[in-house]
């Protein structure tokens, strides 16, 4: 299909959004809008994955800190009596 290889010729703004000013016809704008929607959906999925991974890492670090505290109590010499 002719006219669909224009994707790489679009201008991208610093925010990652496409600039539609140089496009001709509604079909070109439709494809760029669709690509922009896919990009936004993908970014949202990455945000969800990153947030989930961060929360899991926090939980694991917290669990490890508790386990290390328990281990230190086990191996610590008994406190001297006064």
N, C-alpha and C positions, 0 to 999 in steps of 0.2 A: 504494500500500500504506500502510495506516495503521500508525502506531507506529514508523516509521523516521525521522521528522523530529525525534527527540529528541536527536540528536547534539550540537547546540549547547547543550543544557540541562545537560550533564554538567559536573561540577566538575573543574578541572585543578589539580594540585598544583604547587608551585614547581619541582619536578623535571621537570615536563612529563608526569607520569603521570596517568591518570584515576582519580578517586575513584568507586568503584562503589557507595558506601553508599546513595545515593538512588535507585538503579535497582530496578525491580520486574521479576521474571521472568527466566528464563534467556536468553531471546532478546535482551533488552536487554544483558545482560552479555556475551553472545557477540559482539554487534556492537561493543561497546566494546573487548573483548579483540582483535578483529580489527583495529580501528582502531589500537590500541596497537601491535600487531605490525607493521602497515604503517608506522607512525611510526618504530619502532625500525629496521626494515629500511632505510627512507629515510635515517635518520641514519647508519647504517653505510655506505651508499653514498656519502653526502657526505663522511664521514671518509676513505674510500678515495680519492675524487677529490681531496680537499684534500691528503692525504699524497702522492699521486702528483704533483700540481702543485707542491708544495713541493720534492720531490726533483728534479724537472725544473728548477725555478728555481735550485736550488743548483748543479746541474750546469752550467747556462748561465752563471751568475756565475763559477764556477771557470774555465770555458773562456775567458771574457772577460778575467779577471785574467791568465791565462797569455798571451793574445794581446797585452794591453796591455804586459806586461813585455817580450815579444819586440819590440814596436814601439818601446818606450823604448830598448832596446839598439841598435836600428837607427839611430835618429835622434840618439843621444847623441854629443857630440863625443868624439874619441879621447882617452884618458887621456894626460896629459903624461908623457914619459919622464923619469926622474930620473937 
